[in-house]
Amino acid sequence: MTDLQRDLQRSWEQRPAVVYGLGFWNQKSMQGMLAHLPGEVIFSRSFDKALKRAQRDGASLFCWTTRLSEDQRRQADEADVPIVNVEDGFIRSVGLGAALVPASSLILDGRGIYYDPSQPSDLEWMLETWELTDEERARGARMRTLAVEYKVSKYNLGSREVVDHFPSEREKILVPGQVSDDAAILKTRSDSLPLSSGENPNLLLLKRVRQDNPDAYIVYKPHPDVTSGLRNGTIAEREVLALADRQETAADIIGLIEQCDVVETISSLSGFEALLRGKQVVVHGQPFYAGWGVTKDHTSFVRRTKRRQLDDLVYLTLVQYPSYVSPIDFRSCQGEDVIFALSELRLTNRKKIIGYINFWIAKMAALLGW
């Protein structure tokens, strides 16, 4: 990475920070990630107050991406206040963000956000323009090795018991479900699926996978937020089993990826996790990891012209793009440290109890409209 690339990477690191729209459970994480910025990190529940404070202090306005309206973005632009979009990272926690579990990894993106292909993001810009050194590429390879060795994923849920989920000699295809109204679905474009039809995108995907692979053994894995009842995207089990050979709700996604031959998806992060493990990935949408020559793409990409090695993709995605804090003390750290820490936390009963309590708090909050 050149000095110019470093200078252009995160101009917001030279400014103070005002944060709006961040869940209280993530505030310690954000404080740790922004501790190196000048001044105190200010949190606000009011957009108007946050904007005024950022304008007064010459600060950047950090906002949870989906909680900021187009009108609010326009107001910030008119006030000459730069916005940094915030989203969960790729190696996040032991437990769901929807269950109020703090994030050990967040994305802080000054251009866009990785799951919205309608506009460039910092990650897409890095993948298209950066030239990596041999040392950086080697670190990408190490991150890939660690992620595979410690079996980490975004949420690290499910049983670690080794069970044969593909009892067949046929080609084994894993279809990971997504949240149907998630921005990663709403913002993507597909040349192979009629996503604008209003039909459940998970059902559309299953139909296409079965159509293209009539003899394959297909396992469908619903998204954990959908299975828990916290988000939309449910398919009736009878509809699933009319197209797939099996539905798995409790099984860990990493165990399923390790046992399959192919992962077929719209834009699920599971596709990236499958690439880490050397699996073929067939893509029907425009996720951040597609369009670079490492996936089989059913949708075209205009801006993505550079061909990348897998370790280029891993280095920029897992080392350079996210910010990390320790899940123990919320101090800034490296991605490798988070992999080790989450692997340990996954084994502790205390974390499981906290996650169970937070899940029911989240369920009550959703019912009461908090």
N, C-alpha and C positions, 0 to 999 in steps of 0.2 A: 504494500500500500504506500503510495507516494505522500509527501507532505501536503500537497494540494488536496488529495483525497481526504486526508485526515481533517484538514481545515473545513472542507465542505460537508463533512459527515454530520456534525451536530453543532450547528451554530448556536442552538439554544443553551449549550453548556457554558456560554459566556454571560448569560443573563440570570437574574433571580427567577424563582418559580412561584406561580399562583396556580392552585389545583382546584378544579371544579368538577363535580359529578362523579367523584370517586367514592366507592363504598367504604364505610368506616373501617371494615375489616382489612382493607388494603392500605390504610394510611401509614402504618409503621413501615410497610414495605417501600412505599413511595419515599418516605423520609430518608430511608437508607440509600435508595438509589440516587437521590438528588442531594445528598449531604455535601458533595463537592462543589455545588453551585454557590455563587455569592449570595449572602443574606439568608434569612430564615425562610423555610418552605411554608407558604401560607395556604390553608385549606378553607374553602368557602362552599356553602350550600346554596348560595345565591349567585346566579350568573351575572347579574348587574353589578353586584358588589365585587365579584371576582374580576370582572372586566375593568372596572374603575381602578382597583388596586394594581392590576397588571400595568395599566396605562400610566399610573402615577409613578410606579417603581421601575418602569422600563423592563418589565418582566415578561417572560413567556407564559401563556395560558395553557396549562396541561388539562386536557378534558378527556373523559371516557368517550370514545369515538361515537358510539351510538346514542349518547345522551345529549348531543349537541345538535340543535336544529340548523337548517340552512340559514334562517334569519339570524341566529346567534353568530354563525360563522361570518356572515356579512357584516354584522356590527363590529366584530373583532377586527376584520379587515379595514373597515372605515376608521377604527381607532388606532390603526397601525400596530396592533398587538398580535404577534405571531402565535399560532396555535400549534401545540404538540399533541398529536393523537395518542391515546393510551389504550392498550388492550392487553389481555393475558398473553404471557409468553408461551413457548412451546414445551418447556419442561417446568411446569407450574407449581405443583403441590401434591400432597397425598390427600385427595378429596376434592370436591367440586367447588368452584367459585360460587355457584348458585347456592351452595350450602354454607357460605360465609367463611370458607377456609382462605386464609391470607395467601397471596401469591409470592412465590420466591423468584418469579420471573415475570417481568412486564415489558411490553413493547412501547417505546417512546419514539414516535415517528413524526418528523417535522414536515414531511411531504404529503403523506396520505396514510394508508394502513395496508398491511400485507394482503388482507383478504378481499380488498376492493380493487379488482383489476380495471375498473373504469377510469382510474387515474394512477399515475406513478406513485410508488412508495419509496421510502429510503432503501428498503431491501431490493426492490426491482432495480433501482438506480445503481446500487452497488453491484448486483449481478450483471448488469449490462455494461458497466464502465470500468470496474476495478480490475487491475492486474495484481495477482497474488504472487507472493514469494514462495519458494519451496518450503520455508519454515511455516508460513501460514497454512499452506496446503497440508503439511504434515500435522499441524494442530487440528485441522478439520478431520483428518483420518483418526487422530486420537480421540476426539470427541465422539466420532461415530463408533469406535471400538468400545468406549466406556458406556455409551447409551445402550449398546447391544449387550454387553457383559452384565450390566446391572439391571437390565430389563426395565428401564424407565420410559415413561410416556408422559403425556400432558398432566393427567390426573392421578395415575398410578392406582387405579381401582381394580377390584375383582380378585378372585382367588388365584394364588400362585401355584396351585396344584396342577401337575402335568396330567392332562386328560386328552385323549385322542378325539378331537372335534371334527375330524375329517376321515371317518372310517370308510375309505373308498380308494380304489385304484384309479378312479377317474381324475381328470384335472380338477384341482381344488381352488375355488375362487371365493375370496372373502369380500363381502359387500358391506362396508361400514355405513350405518345410517347417520344422518345429520339432523340438526334442528331445522325444521322446515321454514321458519321465519327468521332464521339467523342471517346476519348480513353477508356471511360467506356464501349463502344460497341466493339471497335477493340481489346481490351485486354482481354475481357472475353471469357470464354468457355461455351458452352451449350451442354448438352446431349439430348435436346429435340427440338432444332431449328437448321437448317442448316445455321448458320451464315456465313460460308465461301462460300456460293453459289453465293454471289454477289447481291442477291435480297434485297430490302429495309428491314432492320431488323424490322421496325415497322409493315410492311405488313406481314412478317413472323409470328410475334407475334399475330397479329389480327386473322390470319388464324387459328393458333393453339388454341387460346382462343375460337373462335367460334366452332371449331371442338370438343373441350372438353366440351363445354357448349352450346349445340344447343338450349336450351330453355331459356337461360338467357337474361336479358336486358343489353346490353353492350354499354357503353359510351366510346368513344375514345377522349383523350385530347392530341393534339399535343404539343410538347415542345415549350415554348414561343420563344426561339431563332429561331426555325424553322418557326413558325407562322409569326415572324417579318421579315423574309427573310434574316436573318443574318447567318444562318447555314443550313446544308443539312439535309434531312430526310422527305421531304414532300410526302404525299400520296394524290393522286387525290381524291376529295370528293366522286366521284362515287364509287371508290374502297373501301373507308372507309365504305360507307353506304351499300355496298353489304355484309359486314361482321358485322358491328356494327349497333345498332339501332339509334345512335345519335353521332354527333361530336360536341364537345364544344371547342371553341377557346378563347372566352373572359372570361369564367367562372373561378373563382379562384379555384386552385387545392385543397385547403384545404376544401372548401365547397363541392366539388365533393367527396373527401375522406370521409367526415363526413356522406354523404348520401348513400354511397355504402355499400355493404356487403363484397366485396372482391376487392383487388387490385391485378392485375396480370401484371407482368413486366419482363423485361430481367434483368436490373440492375439499374433502375431509383431510385433516391433519394426519390421519392414519396412512394416507398415501405417502407422506414424507417419512413416517416411521417405518413403512415398508421398504422404502428406498434404502434407509439406513441398514436394513437387514438383507439387502441384496435381492429383493423380490421384484418381479415385473409389476409395474403400476400402469393401469389403464385409466385415463382421465377424460371425463366428459365436460368438465367446466374449465375454469381458469385459475386454479390455485397457484400460489407463489412458486411452487417447485416445478411446475409444468412449463413447457415452452423453451427449455434450455438444452434439450437433447437427451435427457435421462429418463423420460417417461414416454409412453405411447399415447399421443394426444388425438382426441376426436374434435378438438376445437382449435381454431387458428389464433395466433398471437401476432399483433402488428409491431409492438414495441420491443419484443424480446427476440433479438437477432443473434446474440452471442451464444456459442456452444460452450457448455461448462462440463468439467469433470464432477463426479459426485462429491469429492472432497472439497472442491470450490464451493459448491452449494451448501455443504454442511458447515464449513468455516464461516461463511457470511451469514448464514441463517442462525446458527447456534452460538457463535462466538461474538461476532461484531454487532448484530442487529439487536438482541435483547439486552436488558439490564437485569442484574441478578442481586439478590440478597440472601443471606443465610436464613433458613426457616427457623433457626434457633434464636438468634439475637438480632436479626434484621439488619445486619451490617452488610455493606456492599462486598461482593465476592465475585468469583469467576464461575462460569457455567460448570466446570468440572467439579467445583466444591458443592454445588447444588445437587449434582448427580449423586455424589457420595452421601450427602445429608438426607436426601429424600429416600434413598435406598434403606438407610438405617431407620428413618421414621416410619416407613411402611411396616416395619416389624414390631412396632410398639403398640401395646394395647391402649395406652393413654390417648394416642392420636386417633384411634378408632372410636373411642368414646366421645371425644370432642367433636369429631366429624358427625357422629350420630346425633348429638345434641344440636349442632348447628344446622343439620338437615331439617330437623323439625321446627327450628326457629324460622328457617327460610320458608317452609311450607305454610306456617301460620302467617308470616308476613305476606305471602302471595294471596292467601285467602282473604286477608283483611285489607289488601290493597295498600300496604305500607310502601 
